[in-house]
Amino acid sequence: MRTADHPDAKAFILHWGEMGTHWGVNRSVAQIHALLYLSDHPLTADEIVEALGLARSNVSTALRELQGYAIVRRVHVEGDRRDHFVAETDLWEMLMRIAAERKKREIDPTIAMLGDLAERLRGDSSAPAHLRERVSRMHEFLGTLGDWYDQVRVLPRPTLVALMKLGGRVARFLPTRKD
């Protein structure tokens, strides 16, 4: 039995596809990722088409997108000239790669745009004060978020795991202050 034919694998693939739509990812992209993540061996695009019933062009586009996130890579199988694909199975590595790519695609351009707007608004006496203040605050907030991410992403994995397991309890190590 192929992995994709197992009822629980099907349930996972369908759910991952549905969750992908909530995360802003095309359903078929998420389903292909799920299939490759569950697979114990590299799959060709044709095998993905067959397993998921998707159009070949859709699979090709999705594989490019997943490779762009660096969570799927192309591999070669000895004796087979076709491209095969595997997913990153290290969940921490996958999380860090997705976070890095989303920051690069979504957060960094927004920080840059807000910086430009804040700068223009500082010199625009005709702009309402609340507009200048809110754009400036948003720029500062997202800049702080980006800086925090840049600092956290280089921490050793055991430190990241410990921080996540601490959760909100990490606050007891910080001075309390009301904002």
Legacy VTK file of the C-alpha trace (Angstrom):
# vtk DataFile Version 3.0
C-alpha trace
ASCII
DATASET POLYDATA
POINTS 179 float
0.000 0.000 0.000
1.308 3.432 -0.933
1.541 5.892 1.922
-0.958 8.194 0.221
-3.526 5.377 0.098
-3.639 4.878 3.865
-6.804 6.480 5.292
-4.903 8.374 7.973
-2.375 9.667 5.452
-5.271 10.830 3.283
-6.802 12.573 6.306
-3.501 14.312 7.057
-2.996 15.400 3.438
-6.537 16.765 3.171
-6.283 18.581 6.498
-2.850 20.032 5.671
-4.299 21.313 2.401
-7.211 22.907 4.228
-4.907 24.479 6.823
-2.688 25.757 4.020
-5.567 27.870 2.734
-5.854 29.474 6.192
-2.115 30.225 6.141
-2.306 31.847 2.706
-0.939 28.825 0.838
-2.672 27.234 -2.136
-4.456 24.001 -1.117
-2.643 21.842 -3.679
0.744 23.269 -2.646
0.022 22.294 0.955
-1.265 18.853 -0.059
1.860 18.165 -2.116
3.987 19.226 0.829
2.035 16.881 3.110
2.410 13.969 0.688
6.158 14.505 0.350
6.543 14.938 4.113
4.808 11.609 4.753
6.586 9.730 1.976
9.457 7.446 2.970
11.086 7.823 -0.454
11.510 10.492 -3.140
8.535 10.945 -5.471
8.413 12.048 -9.090
5.981 14.704 -10.250
4.011 11.997 -12.058
3.699 9.982 -8.842
2.414 13.102 -7.079
-0.105 13.672 -9.885
-1.320 10.088 -9.557
-1.467 10.093 -5.753
-3.348 13.392 -5.423
-5.270 13.558 -8.701
-3.908 17.000 -9.544
-3.041 18.424 -12.948
0.610 18.033 -13.959
0.981 21.787 -14.459
-0.410 22.417 -10.974
2.094 19.969 -9.480
5.003 21.577 -11.344
4.024 25.051 -10.146
3.536 23.842 -6.580
6.897 22.066 -6.524
8.619 25.282 -7.631
6.886 27.187 -4.846
7.843 24.582 -2.234
11.432 24.649 -3.474
11.342 28.447 -3.168
10.567 27.997 0.522
13.415 25.446 0.702
11.153 22.874 2.345
11.173 20.582 -0.702
14.200 19.757 -2.769
14.856 17.952 -6.015
16.941 14.793 -5.788
18.173 12.275 -8.292
17.628 8.566 -7.961
20.289 6.309 -9.397
19.167 4.674 -12.636
16.232 7.060 -13.126
16.619 10.195 -15.240
13.458 11.832 -13.862
13.534 14.418 -11.097
12.368 13.212 -7.723
11.317 15.326 -4.778
11.644 15.050 -1.013
10.392 17.251 1.787
12.377 18.510 4.736
11.399 16.230 7.615
13.221 18.068 10.384
10.326 20.096 11.778
12.503 22.786 13.370
14.413 23.259 10.142
11.152 23.422 8.212
9.734 26.020 10.630
12.849 28.167 10.420
12.940 28.039 6.612
9.270 28.963 6.299
9.636 31.781 8.826
12.713 33.147 7.036
11.018 33.103 3.651
7.788 34.665 4.949
9.779 37.403 6.678
11.696 38.076 3.471
8.541 38.119 1.307
6.080 39.816 3.660
7.599 41.547 6.669
10.777 43.082 5.217
9.013 44.865 2.323
6.378 46.159 4.743
9.024 47.502 7.124
10.743 49.252 4.200
7.474 50.753 2.932
6.478 51.927 6.422
9.938 53.459 6.897
9.516 55.440 3.685
6.016 56.540 4.698
7.109 57.539 8.211
9.976 59.569 6.770
7.697 61.367 4.301
5.086 62.009 6.974
7.661 63.484 9.352
8.254 66.233 6.822
4.591 66.709 5.879
3.018 69.293 8.167
-0.301 68.910 6.319
-0.615 65.243 7.403
-2.841 64.675 10.427
-0.836 64.071 13.608
-2.592 60.761 14.259
-1.569 59.501 10.788
2.098 60.322 11.436
1.929 58.727 14.883
0.205 55.519 13.792
2.419 54.891 10.764
5.492 55.582 12.903
4.255 53.224 15.623
3.524 50.480 13.088
6.987 50.918 11.557
8.624 50.709 14.980
6.531 47.680 15.971
7.278 45.669 12.817
10.930 46.721 12.965
11.121 45.416 16.532
9.416 42.188 15.469
11.893 41.775 12.607
14.843 42.467 14.901
13.506 39.953 17.444
13.183 37.307 14.742
16.729 37.984 13.508
18.042 37.496 17.050
15.982 34.391 17.814
16.664 32.558 14.548
20.382 32.274 15.288
19.884 30.743 18.732
20.942 27.112 19.068
18.059 24.687 18.636
18.150 23.457 22.267
17.765 27.070 23.404
14.808 27.585 21.059
13.167 24.397 22.312
13.689 25.485 25.931
12.195 28.921 25.199
9.151 27.393 23.532
8.618 24.969 26.401
8.868 27.822 28.893
6.097 29.658 27.073
4.665 32.488 29.121
6.687 31.436 32.167
9.693 33.157 30.568
8.107 36.435 31.706
9.056 35.716 35.325
12.672 36.381 34.333
11.826 39.857 33.078
11.235 42.993 35.114
7.539 43.808 35.291
6.327 47.015 33.825
2.972 48.367 32.728
2.632 49.615 29.129
LINES 1 180
179 0 1 2 3 4 5 6 7 8 9 10 11 12 13 14 15 16 17 18 19 20 21 22 23 24 25 26 27 28 29 30 31 32 33 34 35 36 37 38 39 40 41 42 43 44 45 46 47 48 49 50 51 52 53 54 55 56 57 58 59 60 61 62 63 64 65 66 67 68 69 70 71 72 73 74 75 76 77 78 79 80 81 82 83 84 85 86 87 88 89 90 91 92 93 94 95 96 97 98 99 100 101 102 103 104 105 106 107 108 109 110 111 112 113 114 115 116 117 118 119 120 121 122 123 124 125 126 127 128 129 130 131 132 133 134 135 136 137 138 139 140 141 142 143 144 145 146 147 148 149 150 151 152 153 154 155 156 157 158 159 160 161 162 163 164 165 166 167 168 169 170 171 172 173 174 175 176 177 178
